[in-house]
Amino acid sequence: MNTKFKHSEIVILPEQMEHHNHGYNQVVIGLSGQTEFDIEGYGNLVCPGQGCLVTADSEHAFSGLGRNEILVLNIPVSPNSFEETYGHLQPSYAVERVERLFDQSSYFHLDSQAQNLINALTVEMTAHPDDLLLSKACTDTLMCVLQRHFKPLASDRHIARLNMDIVDQYIIQHLTRKISVTQLAGLVFLGESQFHLLFKNQTGVTPHQYVLKKRLEMAKQLMEESQLSLAQVAQSCGFSGQSSFTQAFSRLYGMPPARFKKDNL
């Protein structure tokens, strides 16, 4: 990332891992694709709706995995830095808010309300990349709402329970595609093996079984509420074909989907 100070910017990260540090705090939010971060030896993937807080002078490394975009907010660390950067002294409560937020480097997940706001702001930033006033306004706005809308996931690096709301939301949004354990583990910033173990202990089933059940529940709902053909239902729920859909549905519900659909006409 560019070491020249800017209030906020949209960045595409290179695939080659780069290392550096800087004398100001930084908020990084995933916009598209995946990026890999390592902050003082603690590495994780950052996907859309996720991000990380990088405290000033922290050694960190980063790289992009294929096509990616991130939003970067650069935040001064002291009242004097605020005055030098922004041209005026920030109120004490604003400085205290920043200090609390950057108590330590961490990873986080954003709720849907914050994600919608970020999407709207980045559209404006993309349309007007040289508007410094807009850049500053976006940073100020996001700093005001960030503390209220993000869920830190790194305050305890040994997570006892998974946030299933995050997992469920991702599964529902991506039911038409292949969903891997690696992708699900990245949502809560865990390694694949640790995620698999925690998931099985918490839900009683493997991630694969859980995703399959979500696909079948959606298929059942579509057959009850729509006029889609079985092939269309299978495709809409991410099955490779109607045959695999029929087999999975019959195992879970004790009847083939054709019979279920006929009974619910």
Backbone as CSV, one residue per row, in Angstrom:
resi,resn,N_x,N_y,N_z,CA_x,CA_y,CA_z,C_x,C_y,C_z
1,MET,0.835,-1.184,0.000,0.000,0.000,0.000,0.874,1.239,0.000
2,ASN,0.399,2.282,-0.566,1.133,3.515,-0.682,1.429,4.084,0.689
3,THR,2.717,4.431,0.970,3.072,4.969,2.273,2.781,6.458,2.352
4,LYS,2.489,7.116,1.253,2.093,8.514,1.282,0.721,8.617,1.928
5,PHE,0.593,9.575,2.902,-0.638,9.645,3.672,-1.779,10.182,2.832
6,LYS,-2.868,9.450,2.842,-4.132,9.878,2.253,-5.218,9.549,3.262
7,HIS,-6.291,10.304,3.241,-7.377,10.036,4.176,-7.964,8.653,3.939
8,SER,-8.337,8.361,2.716,-8.896,7.060,2.357,-8.644,6.809,0.890
9,GLU,-8.546,5.562,0.526,-8.312,5.213,-0.877,-8.734,3.772,-1.126
10,ILE,-9.096,3.500,-2.363,-9.418,2.141,-2.795,-8.179,1.566,-3.463
11,VAL,-7.752,0.398,-3.005,-6.463,-0.160,-3.405,-6.645,-1.578,-3.933
12,ILE,-5.876,-1.930,-4.948,-5.761,-3.303,-5.435,-4.399,-3.825,-4.984
13,LEU,-4.383,-4.914,-4.249,-3.127,-5.430,-3.719,-2.468,-6.393,-4.707
14,PRO,-1.144,-6.346,-4.790,-0.424,-7.279,-5.673,-0.421,-8.678,-5.084
15,GLU,-0.185,-9.674,-5.923,-0.165,-11.050,-5.447,1.092,-11.358,-4.654
16,GLN,2.168,-10.612,-4.903,3.404,-10.834,-4.158,3.300,-10.191,-2.781
17,MET,3.631,-10.942,-1.746,3.524,-10.452,-0.376,4.488,-9.286,-0.149
18,GLU,3.981,-8.190,0.403,4.792,-7.022,0.735,4.742,-6.773,2.238
19,HIS,5.852,-6.262,2.790,5.952,-5.993,4.217,6.257,-4.515,4.424
20,HIS,5.666,-3.905,5.472,6.055,-2.554,5.864,5.389,-2.170,7.180
21,ASN,5.680,-0.974,7.645,4.973,-0.395,8.782,4.886,1.106,8.554
22,HIS,4.092,1.806,9.339,3.946,3.244,9.185,3.504,3.855,10.509
23,GLY,3.703,5.142,10.650,3.471,5.825,11.907,2.057,6.316,12.113
24,TYR,1.087,5.692,11.499,-0.310,6.054,11.692,-1.153,4.778,11.704
25,ASN,-2.322,4.869,12.333,-3.249,3.742,12.363,-3.898,3.546,11.000
26,GLN,-4.412,2.355,10.787,-5.014,2.065,9.490,-6.198,1.107,9.659
27,VAL,-7.269,1.410,8.947,-8.406,0.497,8.843,-8.418,-0.052,7.421
28,VAL,-8.486,-1.361,7.291,-8.556,-2.007,5.980,-9.861,-2.784,5.906
29,ILE,-10.641,-2.542,4.863,-11.936,-3.201,4.701,-11.986,-3.868,3.325
30,GLY,-12.334,-5.131,3.277,-12.432,-5.843,2.007,-13.638,-5.391,1.204
31,LEU,-13.425,-5.132,-0.082,-14.510,-4.731,-0.982,-14.862,-5.831,-1.973
32,SER,-13.841,-6.490,-2.514,-14.081,-7.587,-3.454,-12.895,-8.536,-3.430
33,GLY,-13.148,-9.783,-3.827,-12.080,-10.768,-3.844,-11.598,-11.103,-2.439
34,GLN,-10.376,-11.593,-2.357,-9.770,-11.945,-1.077,-8.378,-11.360,-0.981
35,THR,-8.010,-10.932,0.227,-6.652,-10.455,0.482,-6.130,-11.151,1.726
36,GLU,-4.833,-11.354,1.763,-4.197,-12.036,2.881,-3.379,-11.036,3.680
37,PHE,-3.600,-10.986,4.989,-2.882,-10.067,5.857,-2.164,-10.840,6.950
38,ASP,-1.037,-10.309,7.351,-0.310,-10.826,8.505,0.106,-9.624,9.334
39,ILE,-0.465,-9.491,10.538,-0.164,-8.362,11.412,0.605,-8.889,12.612
40,GLU,1.894,-8.594,12.640,2.770,-9.043,13.722,2.647,-10.537,13.968
41,GLY,2.632,-11.309,12.886,2.605,-12.761,12.974,1.238,-13.387,13.063
42,TYR,0.188,-12.584,13.077,-1.183,-13.110,13.151,-1.842,-12.911,11.802
43,GLY,-1.941,-13.994,11.015,-2.411,-13.887,9.644,-3.836,-14.354,9.457
44,ASN,-4.540,-13.729,8.511,-5.899,-14.110,8.164,-6.267,-13.594,6.785
45,LEU,-7.332,-14.177,6.233,-7.900,-13.672,4.999,-8.892,-12.555,5.315
46,VAL,-8.949,-11.564,4.432,-9.935,-10.494,4.541,-10.783,-10.525,3.274
47,CYS,-12.069,-10.781,3.448,-13.025,-10.870,2.348,-13.982,-9.683,2.431
48,PRO,-14.863,-9.497,1.444,-15.843,-8.410,1.524,-16.652,-8.469,2.819
49,GLY,-16.812,-7.302,3.446,-17.532,-7.241,4.710,-16.673,-7.525,5.920
50,GLN,-15.396,-7.784,5.688,-14.448,-8.035,6.769,-13.335,-6.991,6.699
51,GLY,-12.542,-6.923,7.736,-11.448,-5.971,7.721,-10.485,-6.202,8.857
52,CYS,-9.534,-5.302,8.968,-8.576,-5.369,10.063,-8.174,-3.969,10.491
53,LEU,-7.811,-3.857,11.758,-7.265,-2.634,12.328,-5.771,-2.840,12.484
54,VAL,-4.983,-1.934,11.936,-3.527,-2.021,12.014,-3.042,-0.827,12.838
55,THR,-2.518,-1.095,14.021,-2.054,-0.007,14.868,-0.754,0.572,14.325
56,ALA,-0.509,1.827,14.662,0.677,2.528,14.170,1.945,1.758,14.521
57,ASP,2.868,1.693,13.550,4.178,1.067,13.708,4.135,-0.455,13.826
58,SER,2.969,-1.053,13.613,2.889,-2.521,13.617,3.476,-3.065,12.321
59,GLU,4.329,-4.066,12.434,4.841,-4.745,11.246,3.704,-5.558,10.633
60,HIS,3.448,-5.359,9.345,2.393,-6.144,8.711,2.740,-6.426,7.258
61,ALA,2.161,-7.495,6.771,2.382,-7.919,5.389,1.030,-8.159,4.742
62,PHE,0.999,-8.060,3.421,-0.288,-8.180,2.730,-0.060,-8.618,1.289
63,SER,-1.071,-9.277,0.741,-1.047,-9.645,-0.674,-2.479,-9.892,-1.128
64,GLY,-2.707,-9.756,-2.430,-4.017,-10.028,-2.993,-4.081,-11.426,-3.558
65,LEU,-5.246,-12.041,-3.436,-5.445,-13.372,-4.010,-6.336,-13.220,-5.236
66,GLY,-5.716,-13.091,-6.394,-6.486,-12.848,-7.613,-7.007,-11.418,-7.649
67,ARG,-8.150,-11.231,-8.294,-8.750,-9.898,-8.401,-9.275,-9.474,-7.031
68,ASN,-8.917,-8.272,-6.606,-9.309,-7.838,-5.274,-9.357,-6.320,-5.204
69,GLU,-10.104,-5.816,-4.245,-10.122,-4.397,-3.913,-10.329,-4.265,-2.407
70,ILE,-9.619,-3.320,-1.809,-9.815,-3.022,-0.400,-9.972,-1.517,-0.232
71,LEU,-10.654,-1.134,0.831,-10.759,0.269,1.219,-9.803,0.485,2.379
72,VAL,-8.944,1.493,2.263,-7.950,1.785,3.288,-8.234,3.163,3.880
73,LEU,-8.355,3.226,5.208,-8.510,4.485,5.925,-7.252,4.712,6.758
74,ASN,-6.616,5.848,6.585,-5.399,6.173,7.320,-5.727,7.181,8.416
75,ILE,-5.425,6.824,9.665,-5.884,7.580,10.820,-4.694,8.046,11.653
76,PRO,-4.522,9.367,11.856,-3.444,9.869,12.722,-3.576,9.331,14.142
77,VAL,-2.463,9.364,14.886,-2.444,8.714,16.199,-2.547,9.674,17.378
78,SER,-2.399,10.975,17.160,-2.371,11.904,18.274,-3.057,13.206,17.890
79,PRO,-3.423,14.034,18.889,-4.026,15.336,18.577,-3.149,16.185,17.664
80,ASN,-1.822,16.183,17.900,-0.926,16.965,17.041,-0.930,16.428,15.620
81,SER,-0.994,15.096,15.491,-1.031,14.498,14.153,-2.321,14.866,13.446
82,PHE,-3.423,14.883,14.180,-4.699,15.289,13.606,-4.606,16.711,13.064
83,GLU,-3.984,17.601,13.852,-3.916,19.000,13.442,-3.049,19.148,12.192
84,GLU,-1.918,18.426,12.165,-1.028,18.512,11.008,-1.700,17.934,9.768
85,THR,-2.471,16.867,9.945,-3.063,16.172,8.806,-4.330,16.829,8.309
86,TYR,-5.220,17.182,9.242,-6.535,17.678,8.878,-6.624,19.209,8.868
87,GLY,-5.596,19.883,9.408,-5.611,21.338,9.407,-6.326,21.931,10.600
88,HIS,-6.819,21.098,11.516,-7.456,21.592,12.724,-7.348,20.537,13.811
89,LEU,-7.459,20.957,15.047,-7.354,20.050,16.176,-8.671,19.321,16.379
90,GLN,-8.626,18.007,16.469,-9.831,17.230,16.689,-10.299,17.368,18.135
91,PRO,-11.614,17.311,18.380,-12.116,17.321,19.759,-11.551,16.151,20.545
92,SER,-11.409,16.326,21.864,-10.808,15.282,22.695,-11.579,13.971,22.620
93,TYR,-12.932,14.055,22.531,-13.718,12.823,22.482,-13.444,12.040,21.202
94,ALA,-13.143,12.769,20.097,-12.840,12.090,18.840,-11.508,11.367,18.930
95,VAL,-10.529,12.012,19.555,-9.214,11.385,19.730,-9.329,10.167,20.640
96,GLU,-10.101,10.292,21.716,-10.290,9.163,22.632,-10.963,7.986,21.934
97,ARG,-11.904,8.284,21.045,-12.594,7.225,20.302,-11.614,6.455,19.434
98,VAL,-10.722,7.175,18.762,-9.709,6.528,17.928,-8.779,5.688,18.778
99,GLU,-8.363,6.240,19.937,-7.450,5.505,20.807,-8.085,4.211,21.305
100,ARG,-9.369,4.235,21.624,-10.055,3.024,22.078,-10.153,2.001,20.951
101,LEU,-10.460,2.498,19.762,-10.611,1.595,18.625,-9.311,0.890,18.296
102,PHE,-8.194,1.640,18.400,-6.892,1.080,18.033,-6.098,0.657,19.259
103,ASP,-6.810,0.118,20.241,-6.134,-0.392,21.428,-5.155,-1.497,21.060
104,GLN,-5.521,-2.296,20.058,-4.617,-3.320,19.542,-5.040,-3.667,18.115
105,SER,-4.098,-4.199,17.361,-4.435,-4.659,16.015,-5.410,-5.831,16.120
106,SER,-6.356,-5.892,15.195,-7.348,-6.966,15.264,-8.056,-7.103,13.926
107,TYR,-8.775,-8.188,13.780,-9.615,-8.429,12.611,-11.072,-8.295,13.032
108,PHE,-11.942,-7.950,12.079,-13.338,-7.750,12.442,-14.262,-8.088,11.282
109,HIS,-15.548,-8.207,11.603,-16.604,-8.422,10.618,-17.590,-7.279,10.738
110,LEU,-18.089,-6.772,9.614,-19.039,-5.661,9.604,-20.461,-6.170,9.427
111,ASP,-21.400,-5.533,10.106,-22.788,-5.911,9.912,-23.301,-5.354,8.579
112,SER,-24.500,-5.766,8.186,-25.029,-5.414,6.862,-25.250,-3.911,6.714
113,GLN,-25.625,-3.236,7.798,-25.851,-1.798,7.722,-24.563,-1.061,7.383
114,ALA,-23.470,-1.434,8.034,-22.184,-0.810,7.745,-21.713,-1.140,6.335
115,GLN,-21.949,-2.382,5.885,-21.546,-2.772,4.536,-22.286,-1.957,3.481
116,ASN,-23.574,-1.713,3.701,-24.341,-0.902,2.749,-23.796,0.514,2.669
117,LEU,-23.435,1.072,3.813,-22.867,2.416,3.836,-21.538,2.455,3.090
118,ILE,-20.705,1.469,3.331,-19.403,1.412,2.661,-19.573,1.281,1.158
119,ASN,-20.510,0.462,0.717,-20.756,0.311,-0.720,-21.142,1.643,-1.354
120,ALA,-22.008,2.403,-0.671,-22.437,3.705,-1.205,-21.274,4.688,-1.270
121,LEU,-20.449,4.712,-0.218,-19.327,5.649,-0.181,-18.267,5.300,-1.231
122,THR,-17.999,4.012,-1.413,-16.955,3.630,-2.371,-17.391,3.887,-3.817
123,VAL,-18.690,3.828,-4.085,-19.172,4.208,-5.419,-18.814,5.662,-5.701
124,GLU,-19.034,6.526,-4.713,-18.685,7.942,-4.873,-17.184,8.129,-5.006
125,MET,-16.413,7.411,-4.209,-14.951,7.536,-4.276,-14.414,7.078,-5.625
126,THR,-14.993,6.015,-6.155,-14.552,5.518,-7.461,-14.868,6.520,-8.563
127,ALA,-16.032,7.154,-8.447,-16.432,8.145,-9.456,-15.621,9.427,-9.350
128,HIS,-15.103,9.734,-8.160,-14.369,10.993,-7.953,-13.084,10.718,-7.167
129,PRO,-12.136,10.020,-7.782,-10.936,9.582,-7.052,-10.032,10.717,-6.597
130,ASP,-10.122,11.886,-7.199,-9.229,12.996,-6.843,-9.880,14.008,-5.902
131,ASP,-11.068,13.716,-5.431,-11.784,14.636,-4.540,-11.294,14.400,-3.110
132,LEU,-10.365,15.238,-2.657,-9.776,15.062,-1.330,-10.790,15.329,-0.218
133,LEU,-11.708,16.255,-0.458,-12.733,16.528,0.539,-13.635,15.317,0.733
134,LEU,-13.984,14.659,-0.371,-14.786,13.438,-0.299,-14.026,12.343,0.429
135,SER,-12.730,12.232,0.142,-11.895,11.227,0.795,-11.898,11.428,2.302
136,LYS,-11.734,12.670,2.734,-11.746,12.975,4.169,-13.123,12.708,4.769
137,ALA,-14.186,13.105,4.047,-15.545,12.919,4.550,-15.860,11.429,4.725
138,CYS,-15.415,10.599,3.793,-15.644,9.157,3.897,-14.950,8.584,5.131
139,THR,-13.718,9.020,5.364,-12.992,8.550,6.538,-13.686,8.971,7.822
140,ASP,-14.061,10.249,7.904,-14.740,10.748,9.104,-16.040,9.991,9.355
141,THR,-16.815,9.765,8.292,-18.098,9.086,8.434,-17.917,7.657,8.929
142,LEU,-16.986,6.938,8.326,-16.790,5.543,8.702,-16.209,5.411,10.106
143,MET,-15.360,6.334,10.507,-14.820,6.275,11.856,-15.913,6.508,12.889
144,CYS,-16.911,7.319,12.539,-18.014,7.584,13.467,-18.881,6.346,13.686
145,VAL,-19.041,5.528,12.645,-19.960,4.391,12.761,-19.244,3.066,13.025
146,LEU,-17.938,3.033,12.812,-17.225,1.761,12.844,-17.359,1.063,14.193
147,GLN,-17.158,1.817,15.282,-17.202,1.185,16.592,-18.562,0.569,16.901
148,ARG,-19.619,1.134,16.355,-20.953,0.645,16.676,-21.385,-0.518,15.782
149,HIS,-20.689,-0.730,14.677,-21.178,-1.704,13.701,-20.198,-2.820,13.370
150,PHE,-19.053,-2.856,14.044,-18.155,-3.960,13.724,-18.059,-4.904,14.907
151,LYS,-17.791,-6.162,14.575,-17.714,-7.205,15.592,-16.278,-7.726,15.618
152,PRO,-15.509,-7.370,16.642,-14.114,-7.820,16.681,-14.035,-9.325,16.819
153,LEU,-13.129,-9.907,16.052,-12.981,-11.359,16.081,-11.616,-11.803,16.573
154,ALA,-10.799,-10.824,16.998,-9.435,-11.191,17.380,-9.108,-10.856,18.823
155,SER,-10.079,-10.352,19.604,-9.788,-10.040,20.988,-9.437,-11.317,21.754
156,ASP,-10.018,-12.414,21.311,-9.662,-13.720,21.854,-9.332,-14.615,20.678
157,ARG,-8.067,-14.904,20.502,-7.646,-15.646,19.322,-7.998,-17.131,19.422
158,HIS,-8.426,-17.565,20.594,-8.871,-18.945,20.738,-10.380,-18.901,20.925
159,ILE,-11.091,-18.764,19.830,-12.532,-18.561,19.876,-13.217,-19.832,20.373
160,ALA,-14.037,-19.684,21.419,-14.706,-20.845,21.987,-15.931,-21.231,21.172
161,ARG,-16.631,-20.248,20.631,-17.837,-20.516,19.852,-17.801,-19.719,18.552
162,LEU,-18.335,-20.322,17.509,-18.396,-19.660,16.216,-19.630,-18.771,16.147
163,ASN,-19.521,-17.684,15.419,-20.671,-16.819,15.162,-21.420,-17.405,13.969
164,MET,-22.467,-18.175,14.246,-23.171,-18.882,13.188,-24.007,-17.945,12.318
165,ASP,-24.334,-16.775,12.837,-25.066,-15.804,12.015,-24.237,-15.415,10.795
166,ILE,-22.950,-15.221,10.995,-22.052,-14.864,9.895,-21.963,-16.017,8.890
167,VAL,-21.811,-17.234,9.414,-21.706,-18.418,8.548,-22.990,-18.617,7.755
168,ASP,-24.135,-18.529,8.441,-25.426,-18.731,7.767,-25.659,-17.688,6.677
169,GLN,-25.328,-16.433,6.976,-25.531,-15.362,5.997,-24.715,-15.621,4.742
170,TYR,-23.467,-16.051,4.917,-22.604,-16.326,3.760,-23.159,-17.505,2.948
171,ILE,-23.586,-18.554,3.638,-24.103,-19.735,2.934,-25.325,-19.373,2.099
172,ILE,-26.272,-18.651,2.677,-27.488,-18.271,1.964,-27.160,-17.423,0.744
173,GLN,-26.193,-16.522,0.890,-25.833,-15.625,-0.214,-25.096,-16.349,-1.339
174,HIS,-24.532,-17.523,-1.048,-23.710,-18.225,-2.048,-24.200,-19.643,-2.322
175,LEU,-25.488,-19.903,-2.108,-26.011,-21.258,-2.284,-25.877,-21.772,-3.709
176,THR,-25.872,-20.870,-4.686,-25.782,-21.321,-6.081,-24.371,-21.751,-6.457
177,ARG,-23.402,-21.502,-5.585,-22.003,-21.797,-5.901,-21.461,-22.905,-5.000
178,LYS,-20.276,-23.363,-5.329,-19.559,-24.282,-4.458,-19.062,-23.515,-3.244
179,ILE,-19.268,-24.070,-2.056,-18.838,-23.426,-0.816,-17.842,-24.357,-0.130
180,SER,-16.627,-23.885,0.071,-15.587,-24.718,0.665,-15.418,-24.424,2.151
181,VAL,-14.823,-25.365,2.860,-14.529,-25.163,4.280,-13.542,-24.009,4.443
182,THR,-12.623,-23.879,3.506,-11.654,-22.781,3.563,-12.359,-21.428,3.544
183,GLN,-13.363,-21.298,2.684,-14.111,-20.038,2.620,-14.848,-19.763,3.921
184,LEU,-15.484,-20.772,4.474,-16.217,-20.593,5.723,-15.278,-20.284,6.877
185,ALA,-14.136,-20.942,6.912,-13.163,-20.681,7.975,-12.641,-19.245,7.895
186,GLY,-12.471,-18.761,6.652,-11.990,-17.389,6.472,-12.960,-16.348,7.000
187,LEU,-14.244,-16.689,7.038,-15.249,-15.749,7.539,-15.002,-15.384,8.988
188,VAL,-14.516,-16.331,9.775,-14.297,-16.101,11.203,-12.809,-16.142,11.547
189,PHE,-11.972,-16.016,10.522,-10.530,-15.852,10.690,-9.901,-17.024,11.443
190,LEU,-10.224,-18.222,10.992,-9.651,-19.430,11.575,-9.028,-20.280,10.485
191,GLY,-8.081,-21.123,10.871,-7.555,-22.113,9.966,-8.597,-23.179,9.689
192,GLU,-8.433,-23.883,8.584,-9.453,-24.852,8.166,-9.657,-25.958,9.194
193,SER,-8.573,-26.499,9.735,-8.697,-27.609,10.678,-9.336,-27.154,11.990
194,GLN,-8.946,-25.977,12.496,-9.525,-25.467,13.731,-11.012,-25.160,13.548
195,PHE,-11.339,-24.569,12.398,-12.747,-24.267,12.113,-13.568,-25.548,12.055
196,HIS,-13.045,-26.561,11.368,-13.772,-27.828,11.215,-14.057,-28.437,12.583
197,LEU,-13.074,-28.407,13.480,-13.237,-28.983,14.806,-14.274,-28.207,15.617
198,LEU,-14.154,-26.879,15.648,-15.109,-26.059,16.390,-16.519,-26.200,15.830
199,PHE,-16.615,-26.244,14.510,-17.919,-26.353,13.856,-18.601,-27.661,14.232
200,LYS,-17.875,-28.752,14.157,-18.448,-30.069,14.472,-18.861,-30.129,15.939
201,ASN,-18.049,-29.581,16.827,-18.370,-29.592,18.257,-19.614,-28.751,18.547
202,GLN,-19.770,-27.646,17.815,-20.865,-26.720,18.096,-22.181,-27.147,17.455
203,THR,-22.130,-27.693,16.243,-23.364,-28.004,15.509,-23.696,-29.486,15.486
204,GLY,-22.705,-30.327,15.755,-22.939,-31.774,15.720,-22.799,-32.374,14.348
205,VAL,-22.536,-31.560,13.321,-22.348,-32.056,11.955,-21.113,-31.381,11.358
206,THR,-20.630,-31.925,10.264,-19.497,-31.308,9.584,-19.967,-30.095,8.780
207,PRO,-19.058,-29.183,8.421,-19.450,-28.050,7.574,-20.112,-28.505,6.274
208,HIS,-19.600,-29.576,5.668,-20.182,-30.074,4.419,-21.629,-30.512,4.631
209,GLN,-21.884,-31.248,5.698,-23.244,-31.706,5.982,-24.175,-30.522,6.261
210,TYR,-23.646,-29.527,6.937,-24.439,-28.340,7.283,-24.839,-27.574,6.023
211,VAL,-23.882,-27.370,5.127,-24.170,-26.657,3.875,-25.167,-27.438,3.040
212,LEU,-24.990,-28.762,2.983,-25.911,-29.602,2.209,-27.337,-29.464,2.742
213,LYS,-27.487,-29.462,4.062,-28.828,-29.332,4.641,-29.428,-27.967,4.289
214,LYS,-28.610,-26.914,4.300,-29.099,-25.578,3.925,-29.568,-25.574,2.469
215,ARG,-28.839,-26.258,1.602,-29.242,-26.348,0.193,-30.592,-27.059,0.057
216,LEU,-30.748,-28.148,0.800,-31.980,-28.931,0.712,-33.157,-28.179,1.328
217,GLU,-32.917,-27.435,2.398,-33.992,-26.633,2.988,-34.466,-25.565,2.005
218,MET,-33.522,-24.955,1.303,-33.886,-23.960,0.299,-34.635,-24.609,-0.859
219,ALA,-34.179,-25.785,-1.280,-34.857,-26.501,-2.367,-36.297,-26.826,-1.979
220,LYS,-36.483,-27.271,-0.751,-37.832,-27.586,-0.264,-38.718,-26.349,-0.299
221,GLN,-38.156,-25.225,0.121,-38.912,-23.971,0.112,-39.275,-23.548,-1.306
222,LEU,-38.346,-23.705,-2.238,-38.616,-23.333,-3.634,-39.714,-24.207,-4.235
223,MET,-39.696,-25.478,-3.914,-40.730,-26.363,-4.448,-42.106,-26.045,-3.868
224,GLU,-42.126,-25.549,-2.651,-43.393,-25.189,-2.014,-43.937,-23.855,-2.508
225,GLU,-43.028,-22.938,-2.863,-43.443,-21.559,-3.118,-43.283,-21.101,-4.563
226,SER,-42.690,-21.919,-5.436,-42.452,-21.485,-6.812,-42.892,-22.553,-7.793
227,GLN,-42.857,-22.195,-9.064,-43.221,-23.113,-10.136,-41.989,-23.625,-10.881
228,LEU,-40.821,-23.532,-10.266,-39.594,-23.968,-10.918,-39.607,-25.478,-11.133
229,SER,-38.977,-25.904,-12.217,-38.828,-27.338,-12.456,-37.790,-27.891,-11.481
230,LEU,-37.741,-29.215,-11.363,-36.768,-29.831,-10.464,-35.339,-29.495,-10.886
231,ALA,-35.099,-29.458,-12.184,-33.758,-29.109,-12.673,-33.403,-27.675,-12.275
232,GLN,-34.371,-26.776,-12.373,-34.133,-25.382,-11.995,-33.912,-25.248,-10.495
233,VAL,-34.663,-26.006,-9.715,-34.479,-25.990,-8.265,-33.079,-26.485,-7.908
234,ALA,-32.672,-27.578,-8.535,-31.345,-28.134,-8.278,-30.258,-27.114,-8.592
235,GLN,-30.386,-26.448,-9.727,-29.391,-25.451,-10.123,-29.399,-24.259,-9.174
236,SER,-30.577,-23.809,-8.769,-30.698,-22.646,-7.887,-30.098,-22.903,-6.516
237,CYS,-30.032,-24.156,-6.126,-29.529,-24.495,-4.796,-28.103,-25.059,-4.824
238,GLY,-27.458,-24.969,-5.977,-26.042,-25.300,-6.048,-25.702,-26.757,-6.239
239,PHE,-26.649,-27.580,-6.674,-26.349,-28.982,-6.941,-25.767,-29.130,-8.345
240,SER,-24.910,-30.119,-8.509,-24.250,-30.317,-9.799,-25.216,-30.808,-10.863
241,GLY,-26.298,-31.441,-10.448,-27.295,-31.926,-11.396,-28.530,-32.410,-10.665
242,GLN,-29.560,-32.719,-11.422,-30.823,-33.152,-10.812,-30.669,-34.495,-10.106
243,SER,-29.801,-35.360,-10.627,-29.619,-36.682,-10.026,-29.043,-36.576,-8.613
244,SER,-27.987,-35.771,-8.450,-27.380,-35.616,-7.124,-28.350,-34.932,-6.165
245,PHE,-29.145,-34.014,-6.688,-30.162,-33.349,-5.874,-31.208,-34.361,-5.390
246,THR,-31.673,-35.224,-6.296,-32.693,-36.225,-5.950,-32.179,-37.174,-4.878
247,GLN,-30.947,-37.613,-5.007,-30.375,-38.545,-4.029,-30.267,-37.898,-2.651
248,ALA,-29.755,-36.671,-2.612,-29.575,-35.989,-1.326,-30.916,-35.680,-0.675
249,PHE,-31.883,-35.231,-1.465,-33.208,-34.893,-0.947,-33.902,-36.139,-0.389
250,SER,-33.790,-37.247,-1.105,-34.442,-38.494,-0.681,-33.849,-38.997,0.626
251,ARG,-32.536,-38.866,0.799,-31.893,-39.314,2.041,-32.383,-38.498,3.239
252,LEU,-32.511,-37.173,3.055,-32.892,-36.319,4.183,-34.374,-36.384,4.497
253,TYR,-35.216,-36.385,3.467,-36.664,-36.267,3.689,-37.443,-37.563,3.477
254,GLY,-36.753,-38.622,3.065,-37.416,-39.911,2.952,-38.317,-40.061,1.744
255,MET,-38.231,-39.155,0.793,-39.004,-39.250,-0.448,-38.286,-38.456,-1.526
256,PRO,-38.463,-38.830,-2.803,-37.824,-38.070,-3.875,-38.481,-36.697,-4.022
257,PRO,-37.761,-35.733,-4.528,-38.319,-34.386,-4.674,-39.539,-34.331,-5.585
258,ALA,-39.615,-35.222,-6.585,-40.780,-35.222,-7.483,-42.056,-35.536,-6.711
259,ARG,-41.966,-36.494,-5.797,-43.133,-36.838,-4.987,-43.484,-35.694,-4.030
260,PHE,-42.463,-35.097,-3.425,-42.703,-33.976,-2.504,-43.388,-32.829,-3.224
261,LYS,-42.891,-32.540,-4.424,-43.489,-31.436,-5.201,-44.931,-31.736,-5.561
262,LYS,-45.190,-32.994,-5.954,-46.550,-33.378,-6.323,-47.505,-33.266,-5.129
263,ASP,-47.022,-33.653,-3.949,-47.843,-33.615,-2.739,-48.139,-32.188,-2.309
264,ASN,-47.307,-31.243,-2.760,-47.485,-29.850,-2.319,-48.043,-28.941,-3.404
265,LEU,-48.553,-29.533,-4.468,-49.186,-28.731,-5.517,-50.517,-28.174,-5.045
